[in-house]
Amino acid sequence: MIDLHVHLLPGLDDGAQSLEEAVLMARIAAADGIRDMIATPHVRSGVYENRPEAIHTAVHLLQRELEAACVPVRVHPGAEVMVGPETLERFLAGELVTLGDAGRFLLMELPMRSLPSGMEWLWHELQVVGVTPVLAHPERHEVLREQLDLVERWVEQGVMTQVTAGSLLGVFGKRSCLCANELIERGLVHVIASDAHDARRHHQARKPLLRAAYSKLEEHVPVETVEVFRNNAAAVLGNDPTAVVRPQAMHRKRSFLWFG
């Protein structure tokens, strides 16, 4: 499996805080069947600057440690960029790391309780310069949960969406789970990722785990849809926007994952 969103690089943000914790997170991921991880430290102006050189150095040091420890995971550079008025300018200046640092997919998050103005303009301008925006965890965004038609409009505009594995299991609460369900039902999800931040024993929501979410999906949605999620993750890692597919909508009348 491929995990496209994980806060693995030690000390760069609110994810792993030490090299030892980063290695433990990679061990957990490997045991879960994950073989490739894109490290996506937060990039937030004035909070987590995380310039490309710092990200690349951290990836190199962690990969070297994983190889020495015989952990069968390949780490790739990336970032989770907080949308702001300077986002396009910073990308054009080479200050933002795309997923896999291949220049074609940019993971982006929105402020959790608001929607910045000009989003459709930003999506368009990024695509003009050859970048596909990947919107992180819309199911956990307080405003977007109430405006899924807006998410649909963005997807039709060419935006990809990434749902958090833990949301499908209910670990972020009922509202996020139900929203993730509806997004999948409407064919508005392209990839599943862990958004892992740590390796704490009793903190399932923040561990780098994907298998349980995929297993639940395999019980309740068509196998073709699950394969789309897997294949889209491979397309992102392979830097191939032409291989990204939007799943078919299912238009079910009730949630198929939440049992609480």
N, C-alpha and C positions, 0 to 999 in steps of 0.2 A: 504494500500500500504506500501511497504518497501523502504526506501531510504538508499542505501548502501554507499553513499559518501556525507558527509556534514561536513562543518567546523563550528561546533556548540559549541565546548568547549571554554569558555571565556578566552581570553588572551593568548592562546597557540600558535596562529599563526595569519594570516591575516584574519581570520574569525571573529566570534563574539568577541567583545572587552569588554563586561561586562556580568554579570549574567543576568541582565535585558534584554539585547539584545538576549541572548541565549534563555531565556524563551519566548520572543516574536517570535523568529524564530520557536520554537516548537509549539507555538499557530498557526502560519501561516500554518505549516505543518499539524497539526491536523485538521484544517478547510479544508484543501485540501484532506483529507482522508488518510494521512500517519499516521500509528500507531507505526511503528518501525523505528528508525534512528540509523545508525552506525556512530558515531562521528569519523571523520578521519582527525585529525590535521596533517599538513605537518610534515614530518621528513626529514630534510635537514641538513647534517653535517655542523656545523659552523653557521647555521642560526636558525633552529628550531630543537633542539635536541629531545625534547619531549620523555623522557624515559617512559617505561611502567608504573612505579609507579605514575608519574605525570598525565598520561592519565587516569588511573584507579581512582585516587583521584578526578579528575575533573568530570568524569562521575558520580561518587557517589554523589558528591555535587549537580550537576545539576539535577540528578534524584530526589533527595530529595526535591529540590526546585519545580520541576514540579509536584510532588505529592502534595505538600503543596498548590500549585496554581490550582490543579485539572485539569492539562493539560494531556489529555489521550495519551501520547506518551511514549514509552519505549526507552531509550537511551542505546546503546551498545558500548563497546570500539572498537577502530580500529585506523588506521593510513593510511596516504598516503605517501608512501616512495619514495623519489627521488632516482633513480637508480645511483649507484656509484660503484667504485672499491671495496668498503668495504661492499656492501649490503649483500652478502652471509655470510660473516664472522659475521656481526652484527646479522643476523637472527639466525645463529647457536649459538651465544652467548646469545640469549634470549633478545636482545635489541630492537626488532621490534615487534609491536603489529599487529597481523593478524585481519581480519575482524571478529568481534564478539569475538576476543581473543580466538578462538577455535582451532587455529593452522593449518587450512587447506587452507585458501585463503588470499593472501597478495596483497593489493592494491598498485600499483606502477605507478609512473609517470616518464616520460623522460624529459630531458632538452628540452625546447620548440623549439629550433632552431638547434638541433643537435641530432645525434644518437650515443650513446656510443658504443664502440667496445665490442664484446663478448656477445651480447645479447642472441643469441641462446644457448650459453654455460650456461648463467645464468638461462634461462628458464629451461633448462634440469636439472641443478644441484638442483634447487628448487624443481622440481617435484620428483627427486630422494629421497629427504627427506620428501616427502609427501605434498608439498605445491603447490597449483595451483596459478600461477601468474594471477592477474587481472589488465590489462592495462587500466589506466584511460584516458579518452577522446582522443583517437587517431585522431578523426576528427578535433581537434583543434591544432594538432601538425604540424608545418609548413613543416617538411620533410616527415613525414608519409603520409600526404595528397597527395603527389606525388608518393608514393610507396605502394599502396594498395596491390600489389602482395606480398610485404614483410609482411604486416599485415596478409594476408591469410596464408602465410607459418608459421607464429607464431601460428595462430589459429589451424592450422593442427598439430602443435607441442604440443598443449594442453593449450595454453594461452587463457584466457577469455578476452573479451573486454567490456568496459563500455562507453557508449555514454552519453553525457550530455543532459538532457531534453531540456535546452534552445537552444541547437544547432538545434534540430528538429523544433524549432519555429522561427529560423532565428535571434535570439537575439545576437549571436556571429558572425553574418555576413554571407554573401552568401556562401563563400567558405567552412566554417565549416558546414553549413546546407547541401550543396550539397554533401560534403564528407560523412556526416552522412547518407544521403539518399543512397549513393552508397554502403556504408558498410552494410546497412540493406538489400539492394537488393542482395548483394553477400553472404548473410548469415554469416556475420562476426561480428555481435553484439550479445552479450549474455544478457546484462542488461542495463537498463536505470536508471540514478541517477541524483540528482539535482546539486551536487557540489556547494551547496549553501554556501555563505560566509557572508551574512548579511540580514537585514530585512528592508532595506531602501524602502520607499514607491514607489519611481519612478525607482527602479533598479531591474526590473523583472528578469534579467539574474542571479542574485545572491541570490534570495529567494529560500527557500526549497519547491518547487512546482513540482509536477509530473503530475497532472490530465490533464492539457491542452496538454501536449506532448502525453500522452496515448490516449487522445481523437482524436488527429490528426492522430496518428497511426491507430486507429480503423477505420478511414474513408478511409484509403488508402492501408492498408496491410491486408493479411489474418488474421482472428481472431486467428488462431493457432499460428501465429508468435507473436502476442501481448501476448498470454498466455505463450509462452516460456519465454518472458522477465519477466513476473510476477513470473512464477514458478522458474526461475533461481535465482531471488532475494531471494525467500523463501529457495531455496536449499543452498545458501550461508549463510543466517542467521541460517539455521538449520544444518550447518556444514556437508553437504552431497555432496561431489564432484560427486558421482555416479548419482545424480539426475540432474546434469547440462546437458542441451541439446543445441546443435548448431542449430539455425533455418535453414529451407530450403532456399536456394538461390532462388530469383525471376527473376533475369536477365532481368529487365525491360529496355527499351530503353531510358527512360527519367526520370528525377527526379519526384517523386510523392508527395513531400512535399513543395518544394520551389515555391512560387507564385510571387516573387518580380520581 
